[in-house]
Amino acid sequence: MITLLHPSDDVWIALSDLAQGATLEGGLVTTGPIPSGHKVARHALKQGAFVHRYSQIIGVATQDIQPGDHVHVHNLGMAEFERDYAFGTQAKATDFVANPGTFMGIHRANGKVATRNYIGVVSSVNCSATAAKQIARHFEGKLDAYPHVDGVLALTHKSGCGLDTPIEGVDMLKRALKGYVDHPNFAHIIVVGLGCEIANLGDILGGSPGDSMSIQALGGTQKLVTKAIERITSLLPVINDVQREPVPLRELKLAMQCGGSSGVSGISCNPALGYAVDLLVRHGGTAILSETTETYGAEHILTARAVNAEVGRKLVDRIQWWEDFVKPRGLVINNNPSPGNKAGGLSTIIEKSLGSIAKGGTSNLNEVYLYAEPVEPGRGLVFMDAPSFDPVGATAQVAGGATVMVFTTDRGSAFGCKPAPSIKLAGSTQLYQRMPDDMDINAGTILDGSETIEQVGTRIFERIVAVASGERTLSEQMGYGEEEFCPWDLGVML
């Protein structure tokens, strides 16, 4: 019915709906109805007092709170408090396994390792998006003779034109596009453009293998589409000629995202994923934590685990960048929890962040990357700066080289991130049963008491290896993953 996460916490978490007058531990009685996933006051709290969950501050009481009260946005507000970043004080030597595991991957000529075998059609600018989609659409239902080709993907976006100057937003867009062009899960890339855009074909393709085609240079849309179809058709037999073989888990790069979170995400699916991440790190792999605005208020936990002070300060620098970014725009980061998050029991961004970073397990934080920067293999747990809007953040991680993603949710979220497969984790059995076509793994068994975090985490780790080896996820089967390509464009548009 309720659970206590830490002896010093001021609140219990309801694991089922509680009626007014329900009797809890020690004879305490609820003063009103409390939905599942929400918080119940364990004792009286004066207005202005800090409120703790996970043994951490999650906010401040905005009015007097009585024992048994529902603690939520009506009486809990954002708290300003001094963080002790304690750089590196909790870093510890990684307990690597003696015989690291493998997955069945695809070796590329450049030394990278793929988990999928796609052909990509990437638009450099929105003007060429329609052409890119027409090229990919031509191959729908026509690849049965090429069973080792996972598909022809059109990755389009709404930007690419505008101000041609080396400002931050333009650099981010170009990094993201370049990251997809270089992604190992693409056996071949065709970049299609209009011909006069800022995100020009040369910048994107660079020295990478592939083709670049321009609508203007080729004499129009139809001529470009025809040429691209002919080029892909000629390549299909070669791209189909691949074999999976055992590859050390050191070569695997895992992305982590959460969306549609609730008050139980931080005690079921997120810590279970964190356990799987710790296992992957022990096998030499890489795990990319992100969502900077859902790390806000909990960053001190990560800085204490930073491998050194320099890495810890990099994370703090990104947090401060976000503070500077929102202020002139009249925004506050505490606006982040969505209506769905709040309906599920999350009250402040600090509370949401503390649950979110549980996805990163307990491993050392080894590096902090800018949006869509390339991540080298074998780095352990790392952080990538990105917004918490799932498609934009996932795009950064995949551009950085992630070849598998795990996405946690408890309110319910539909998501894919091709060319990387996405594994969906349900935070509760209710969600798993309500959305069976979307959820790959039920972590709600932790709340039900039938499994431990360690048991679910082990299942997640095993599924990551299986999916990296070619097992298809539910989101792949339903076709998710192309529309979710969403580079973060901060560029000025004139």
C-alpha positions as CSV (number, residue, x, y, z in Angstrom):
1,M,0.0,0.0,0.0
2,I,2.9,2.4,0.9
3,T,6.6,2.3,0.8
4,L,9.4,4.2,2.6
5,L,12.5,4.8,0.5
6,H,14.8,6.0,3.2
7,P,14.5,6.3,7.0
8,S,15.1,10.0,6.9
9,D,12.4,10.7,4.4
10,D,9.4,12.9,5.3
11,V,7.0,11.1,3.1
12,W,5.8,7.6,2.2
13,I,5.0,6.7,-1.4
14,A,1.6,5.3,-2.1
15,L,1.7,2.1,-4.2
16,S,-2.0,2.0,-4.6
17,D,-4.9,4.5,-4.3
18,L,-5.5,5.4,-0.7
19,A,-9.0,6.5,0.5
20,Q,-9.5,9.2,3.0
21,G,-9.3,7.6,6.5
22,A,-7.0,4.8,5.4
23,T,-4.9,3.6,8.4
24,L,-1.2,3.5,7.7
25,E,1.9,2.5,9.8
26,G,1.8,3.4,13.4
27,G,-1.9,4.1,13.2
28,L,-1.6,7.2,11.2
29,V,-4.7,8.0,9.2
30,T,-4.8,9.7,5.7
31,T,-6.6,13.1,5.8
32,G,-7.8,12.8,2.3
33,P,-7.7,10.5,-0.8
34,I,-4.1,10.0,-2.1
35,P,-3.6,8.5,-5.6
36,S,-1.1,5.8,-6.4
37,G,2.5,7.2,-6.9
38,H,1.8,10.2,-4.7
39,K,3.3,11.2,-1.4
40,V,1.9,10.9,2.2
41,A,3.3,13.0,5.0
42,R,4.8,10.8,7.7
43,H,4.8,13.6,10.3
44,A,4.0,17.3,10.7
45,L,6.0,19.8,8.5
46,K,6.0,23.5,9.2
47,Q,5.7,26.0,6.3
48,G,9.2,26.7,5.0
49,A,10.6,23.3,6.0
50,F,12.5,21.2,3.5
51,V,10.8,18.0,2.4
52,H,12.9,14.9,1.8
53,R,12.5,11.9,-0.5
54,Y,15.4,9.5,-1.4
55,S,17.0,11.1,1.7
56,Q,17.4,14.2,-0.5
57,I,15.6,17.6,-0.6
58,I,12.7,17.6,-3.1
59,G,11.2,20.9,-2.2
60,V,9.9,23.1,0.5
61,A,6.5,23.1,2.3
62,T,4.5,26.1,1.1
63,Q,2.0,25.7,4.1
64,D,1.8,23.7,7.2
65,I,1.5,20.0,6.5
66,Q,-0.2,17.5,8.9
67,P,0.6,13.8,9.3
68,G,-1.4,11.8,6.8
69,D,-1.7,14.8,4.4
70,H,-1.4,14.4,0.7
71,V,2.0,16.1,-0.2
72,H,1.9,17.5,-3.7
73,V,2.0,20.7,-5.8
74,H,-0.7,22.4,-3.5
75,N,1.6,22.3,-0.5
76,L,5.1,21.6,-1.9
77,G,7.1,24.1,-3.9
78,M,10.6,24.4,-5.5
79,A,13.4,24.8,-3.0
80,E,16.6,26.8,-3.3
81,F,19.4,25.2,-1.4
82,E,23.2,25.0,-1.5
83,R,24.4,21.9,-3.3
84,D,27.6,20.2,-2.0
85,Y,29.1,19.0,-5.3
86,A,31.8,17.0,-3.5
87,F,33.7,16.4,-6.7
88,G,34.9,12.8,-7.0
89,T,34.5,11.9,-3.3
90,Q,32.3,8.9,-4.0
91,A,34.2,7.6,-7.1
92,K,35.4,4.1,-6.8
93,A,37.3,1.6,-8.8
94,T,35.1,-0.3,-11.3
95,D,34.7,-4.0,-10.5
96,F,35.2,-5.3,-14.1
97,V,34.1,-8.8,-14.8
98,A,36.9,-11.3,-15.4
99,N,35.4,-12.6,-18.7
100,P,33.5,-9.8,-20.4
101,G,30.4,-10.8,-22.4
102,T,29.7,-10.4,-26.1
103,F,26.9,-9.6,-28.4
104,M,26.3,-10.6,-32.0
105,G,27.3,-7.4,-33.9
106,I,28.1,-6.3,-37.4
107,H,31.7,-5.1,-38.1
108,R,32.1,-2.1,-40.4
109,A,35.1,-1.4,-42.6
110,N,36.0,1.6,-40.4
111,G,36.2,-0.5,-37.3
112,K,32.9,0.5,-35.8
113,V,30.3,-2.1,-34.7
114,A,26.6,-2.0,-35.7
115,T,23.5,-3.5,-34.1
116,R,21.4,-2.8,-37.2
117,N,21.9,-2.7,-41.0
118,Y,20.0,0.2,-42.4
119,I,20.4,2.5,-45.5
120,G,19.8,6.1,-44.5
121,V,18.4,9.0,-46.6
122,V,19.1,12.2,-44.6
123,S,17.8,15.6,-45.6
124,S,20.2,18.4,-45.0
125,V,17.4,21.0,-45.0
126,N,13.6,20.9,-44.7
127,C,13.3,21.8,-48.4
128,S,14.6,18.3,-49.3
129,A,12.5,16.4,-46.7
130,T,9.8,15.4,-49.2
131,A,12.3,14.0,-51.7
132,A,14.0,12.0,-48.9
133,K,10.7,10.5,-47.9
134,Q,9.8,9.6,-51.5
135,I,13.1,7.8,-51.9
136,A,12.5,5.7,-48.7
137,R,8.8,5.1,-49.5
138,H,9.8,3.4,-52.8
139,F,11.5,0.5,-51.0
140,E,8.6,-0.2,-48.6
141,G,7.6,-3.9,-49.0
142,K,10.3,-4.4,-51.6
143,L,13.2,-5.8,-49.5
144,D,12.1,-9.4,-49.0
145,A,15.0,-10.6,-51.2
146,Y,17.4,-8.8,-48.8
147,P,16.7,-10.2,-45.3
148,H,19.9,-8.7,-43.8
149,V,18.8,-5.2,-44.7
150,D,16.7,-3.7,-41.9
151,G,15.2,-1.0,-44.1
152,V,15.7,2.3,-45.9
153,L,15.1,5.2,-43.5
154,A,14.2,8.8,-44.4
155,L,15.4,11.1,-41.6
156,T,14.1,14.6,-42.1
157,H,13.8,17.7,-40.0
158,K,12.5,21.3,-40.0
159,S,15.7,23.2,-40.1
160,G,18.9,23.6,-42.1
161,C,18.5,27.0,-43.7
162,G,19.0,30.5,-42.3
163,L,21.9,32.3,-40.8
164,D,25.3,31.1,-41.9
165,T,27.5,31.8,-39.0
166,P,29.4,29.7,-36.4
167,I,26.8,30.1,-33.6
168,E,26.0,27.4,-31.1
169,G,22.7,26.3,-32.6
170,V,24.1,25.9,-36.1
171,D,27.0,23.9,-34.7
172,M,24.5,21.6,-32.8
173,L,22.5,21.0,-35.9
174,K,25.6,20.1,-38.0
175,R,27.0,17.9,-35.3
176,A,23.7,16.0,-35.1
177,L,23.5,15.5,-38.8
178,K,27.1,14.5,-39.1
179,G,26.6,12.0,-36.2
180,Y,23.8,10.2,-38.0
181,V,25.8,10.1,-41.3
182,D,28.7,8.4,-39.4
183,H,26.4,6.1,-37.4
184,P,27.5,2.4,-37.6
185,N,23.9,1.2,-37.9
186,F,23.9,2.8,-41.4
187,A,25.6,0.6,-44.0
188,H,25.3,3.5,-46.5
189,I,24.0,7.1,-46.4
190,I,22.6,9.4,-49.0
191,V,22.4,13.0,-48.0
192,V,19.9,14.9,-50.1
193,G,19.7,18.7,-50.1
194,L,18.2,21.6,-52.0
195,G,21.6,23.1,-52.9
196,C,21.8,26.5,-51.2
197,E,21.2,25.7,-47.5
198,I,23.4,26.5,-44.5
199,A,23.6,22.8,-43.6
200,N,25.4,22.1,-46.8
201,L,26.1,18.6,-48.1
202,G,29.9,19.0,-47.9
203,D,29.7,19.9,-44.2
204,I,27.5,17.0,-43.4
205,L,29.0,14.2,-45.4
206,G,32.6,15.4,-45.0
207,G,35.0,12.6,-45.6
208,S,32.5,9.9,-44.7
209,P,31.5,7.3,-47.3
210,G,28.2,7.9,-48.9
211,D,26.5,10.0,-51.6
212,S,25.3,13.6,-51.6
213,M,22.7,14.8,-54.1
214,S,21.2,18.2,-54.6
215,I,17.8,19.0,-56.1
216,Q,19.1,22.1,-57.8
217,A,22.2,20.4,-59.2
218,L,20.3,17.4,-60.6
219,G,17.6,19.5,-62.2
220,G,14.6,18.9,-59.9
221,T,13.0,16.7,-57.3
222,Q,12.1,13.8,-59.6
223,K,15.5,13.5,-61.1
224,L,17.1,13.4,-57.7
225,V,14.6,10.8,-56.4
226,T,15.1,8.6,-59.5
227,K,18.9,8.8,-59.1
228,A,18.8,8.0,-55.4
229,I,16.5,5.0,-56.0
230,E,18.9,3.6,-58.7
231,R,21.9,4.1,-56.4
232,I,20.3,2.3,-53.5
233,T,19.0,-0.5,-55.7
234,S,22.5,-1.1,-57.0
235,L,23.9,-1.3,-53.4
236,L,21.3,-3.7,-51.9
237,P,23.1,-7.0,-52.7
238,V,26.3,-5.6,-51.2
239,I,24.6,-4.3,-48.1
240,N,22.7,-7.5,-47.6
241,D,26.0,-9.5,-47.6
242,V,26.7,-9.2,-43.9
243,Q,27.1,-11.7,-41.0
244,R,26.7,-11.1,-37.3
245,E,29.6,-12.3,-35.2
246,P,30.6,-12.1,-31.5
247,V,31.7,-8.7,-30.4
248,P,32.9,-7.6,-26.9
249,L,30.3,-5.6,-25.0
250,R,33.0,-2.9,-24.8
251,E,31.8,-1.9,-28.3
252,L,28.2,-1.4,-27.2
253,K,27.0,2.2,-26.5
254,L,23.6,2.4,-24.7
255,A,21.4,5.5,-24.6
256,M,19.0,6.1,-21.7
257,Q,15.8,8.2,-21.9
258,C,12.7,8.5,-19.7
259,G,9.3,10.0,-20.6
260,G,5.9,9.9,-19.2
261,S,7.4,9.5,-15.7
262,S,5.4,9.1,-12.5
263,G,6.0,9.0,-8.8
264,V,7.0,5.3,-9.0
265,S,9.4,5.6,-12.0
266,G,12.2,6.4,-9.6
267,I,11.6,3.2,-7.5
268,S,10.9,0.7,-10.3
269,C,12.0,1.0,-13.9
270,N,14.7,3.7,-13.4
271,P,16.7,2.0,-10.7
272,A,16.3,-1.3,-12.5
273,L,17.8,0.2,-15.6
274,G,20.5,1.6,-13.4
275,Y,21.4,-1.9,-12.2
276,A,21.6,-3.0,-15.9
277,V,23.8,0.0,-16.6
278,D,26.2,-1.0,-13.8
279,L,26.4,-4.5,-15.3
280,L,27.1,-3.1,-18.8
281,V,29.9,-0.9,-17.4
282,R,31.4,-3.8,-15.5
283,H,31.5,-5.6,-18.9
284,G,33.4,-2.6,-20.4
285,G,30.4,-1.0,-22.2
286,T,29.3,2.6,-22.4
287,A,26.0,4.1,-21.1
288,I,24.9,7.7,-22.0
289,L,22.8,9.5,-19.4
290,S,21.3,12.8,-20.6
291,E,18.3,15.1,-20.1
292,T,20.1,18.0,-18.4
293,T,16.9,19.7,-17.3
294,E,15.9,16.4,-15.6
295,T,19.2,16.3,-13.8
296,Y,18.7,19.8,-12.3
297,G,18.7,19.7,-8.5
298,A,20.2,16.2,-8.4
299,E,23.5,17.0,-10.2
300,H,25.4,16.9,-6.9
301,I,24.8,13.1,-6.7
302,L,26.6,12.7,-10.1
303,T,29.4,15.1,-9.4
304,A,30.3,13.2,-6.2
305,R,30.7,10.1,-8.4
306,A,32.7,12.0,-11.1
307,V,36.0,10.3,-11.8
308,N,37.7,13.6,-11.2
309,A,36.9,17.3,-10.4
310,E,37.3,18.3,-14.0
311,V,34.5,16.0,-15.1
312,G,32.3,17.1,-12.2
313,R,32.8,20.8,-13.1
314,K,31.8,20.1,-16.7
315,L,28.4,18.9,-15.5
316,V,28.0,21.9,-13.3
317,D,28.9,24.2,-16.2
318,R,26.1,22.7,-18.3
319,I,23.6,23.1,-15.4
320,Q,24.7,26.8,-15.2
321,W,24.3,27.2,-19.0
322,W,20.7,26.1,-18.7
323,E,20.1,28.5,-15.9
324,D,21.5,31.3,-18.0
325,F,19.5,30.1,-21.0
326,V,16.1,30.2,-19.4
327,K,16.3,33.4,-17.4
328,P,16.2,35.9,-20.3
329,R,13.2,34.0,-21.7
330,G,11.1,34.3,-18.6
331,L,11.3,30.6,-17.9
332,V,12.2,28.5,-14.9
333,I,13.5,24.9,-15.1
334,N,10.9,23.8,-12.5
335,N,8.3,24.2,-15.3
336,N,9.7,20.9,-16.6
337,P,7.3,18.4,-14.9
338,S,4.5,17.9,-17.3
339,P,0.8,17.7,-16.4
340,G,1.1,13.9,-16.8
341,N,4.1,13.8,-14.5
342,K,2.2,15.8,-11.8
343,A,-0.9,13.6,-12.2
344,G,1.5,10.6,-11.6
345,G,2.7,12.1,-8.3
346,L,5.8,14.2,-9.2
347,S,5.7,17.7,-7.7
348,T,9.0,19.5,-8.4
349,I,11.8,19.2,-10.9
350,I,14.1,18.1,-8.1
351,E,11.9,15.2,-7.3
352,K,11.7,14.3,-10.9
353,S,15.5,14.6,-11.4
354,L,16.3,12.4,-8.4
355,G,14.2,9.6,-9.9
356,S,15.5,10.3,-13.4
357,I,19.2,10.0,-12.6
358,A,18.6,6.5,-11.1
359,K,18.9,5.3,-14.7
360,G,22.6,5.9,-14.4
361,G,23.0,3.3,-11.6
362,T,26.0,3.8,-9.2
363,S,28.9,3.8,-11.6
364,N,31.5,6.6,-11.8
365,L,30.7,9.5,-14.1
366,N,33.6,9.4,-16.6
367,E,32.9,12.2,-19.0
368,V,30.5,15.0,-20.0
369,Y,29.8,15.7,-23.6
370,L,28.1,18.5,-25.5
371,Y,25.0,17.9,-27.5
372,A,25.6,15.3,-30.2
373,E,29.4,15.0,-29.7
374,P,30.8,11.6,-30.6
375,V,31.3,9.2,-27.7
376,E,34.1,6.8,-27.8
377,P,33.5,3.1,-26.9
378,G,34.5,1.7,-23.5
379,R,33.9,4.9,-21.6
380,G,31.6,3.5,-18.9
381,L,28.9,5.9,-17.6
382,V,29.0,9.3,-19.4
383,F,26.6,12.3,-19.6
384,M,25.5,14.2,-22.7
385,D,24.0,17.7,-22.4
386,A,20.5,17.8,-24.1
387,P,17.0,19.0,-23.4
388,S,14.6,16.6,-21.7
389,F,12.2,16.5,-24.7
390,D,12.7,12.9,-25.7
391,P,13.1,13.1,-29.4
392,V,15.6,16.0,-29.2
393,G,17.6,14.3,-26.4
394,A,17.5,10.9,-28.1
395,T,18.7,12.4,-31.3
396,A,21.8,13.7,-29.5
397,Q,22.6,10.3,-28.0
398,V,22.2,8.4,-31.3
399,A,24.2,11.1,-33.1
400,G,26.9,10.5,-30.4
401,G,27.0,6.9,-31.5
402,A,24.5,5.0,-29.2
403,T,23.5,1.8,-30.9
404,V,20.8,0.7,-28.5
405,M,18.4,2.7,-26.3
406,V,16.3,1.8,-23.2
407,F,13.4,4.1,-22.6
408,T,11.6,4.0,-19.2
409,T,8.0,5.2,-18.6
410,D,5.1,4.8,-16.2
411,R,2.4,7.1,-17.6
412,G,2.9,5.5,-21.0
413,S,5.1,6.7,-23.9
414,A,5.3,5.6,-27.6
415,F,8.8,6.0,-28.9
416,G,11.5,4.8,-31.3
417,C,14.9,6.2,-32.4
418,K,16.0,4.5,-35.6
419,P,18.6,3.5,-36.6
420,A,19.1,2.5,-32.9
421,P,16.5,0.1,-31.5
422,S,14.6,1.2,-28.5
423,I,13.6,-1.0,-25.6
424,K,10.6,0.2,-23.6
425,L,10.3,-0.4,-19.8
426,A,7.0,-0.1,-18.0
427,G,7.2,1.2,-14.4
428,S,4.1,-0.6,-13.3
429,T,2.2,-3.7,-14.1
430,Q,-0.9,-1.6,-14.7
431,L,0.9,0.2,-17.6
432,Y,2.4,-3.0,-18.9
433,Q,-1.1,-4.6,-19.1
434,R,-2.7,-1.4,-20.5
435,M,-0.2,-0.9,-23.3
436,P,1.1,-4.4,-24.1
437,D,2.0,-3.5,-27.7
438,D,4.4,-0.8,-26.6
439,M,6.1,-2.1,-23.5
440,D,8.9,-4.7,-23.9
441,I,9.6,-5.2,-20.2
442,N,7.5,-5.0,-17.1
443,A,9.5,-3.4,-14.2
444,G,6.3,-3.2,-12.2
445,T,7.1,-6.5,-10.7
446,I,9.3,-4.6,-8.3
447,L,6.3,-2.7,-6.9
448,D,4.2,-5.9,-6.9
449,G,6.9,-7.6,-4.7
450,S,7.5,-10.5,-7.1
451,E,10.9,-9.4,-8.3
452,T,13.8,-7.3,-6.9
453,I,15.5,-4.4,-8.6
454,E,18.5,-6.7,-9.2
455,Q,16.4,-9.4,-10.8
456,V,14.6,-7.0,-13.2
457,G,17.9,-5.2,-13.9
458,T,19.5,-8.5,-14.9
459,R,16.5,-9.1,-17.3
460,I,17.0,-5.7,-18.8
461,F,20.7,-6.3,-19.3
462,E,20.0,-9.6,-21.0
463,R,17.4,-8.0,-23.3
464,I,19.9,-5.2,-24.2
465,V,22.4,-7.9,-25.3
466,A,19.6,-9.8,-27.2
467,V,18.4,-6.6,-29.0
468,A,22.0,-5.6,-29.8
469,S,22.3,-9.0,-31.4
470,G,19.3,-8.5,-33.7
471,E,16.2,-9.2,-31.6
472,R,13.5,-6.7,-32.7
473,T,11.8,-4.5,-30.2
474,L,8.1,-3.7,-30.2
475,S,8.7,-0.1,-31.3
476,E,10.7,-1.4,-34.3
477,Q,7.9,-3.8,-35.2
478,M,5.4,-0.9,-35.1
479,G,7.6,1.3,-37.3
480,Y,8.5,3.9,-34.7
481,G,11.8,5.8,-35.1
482,E,11.9,8.0,-38.2
483,E,9.6,10.9,-37.1
484,E,11.5,11.0,-33.8
485,F,14.6,12.3,-35.5
486,C,14.7,15.8,-34.1
487,P,18.0,17.8,-34.0
488,W,18.1,20.6,-31.5
489,D,18.3,23.8,-33.5
490,L,19.2,26.9,-31.5
491,G,20.1,28.9,-34.6
492,V,18.8,32.4,-35.4
493,M,16.3,32.4,-38.3
494,L,16.3,35.5,-40.4
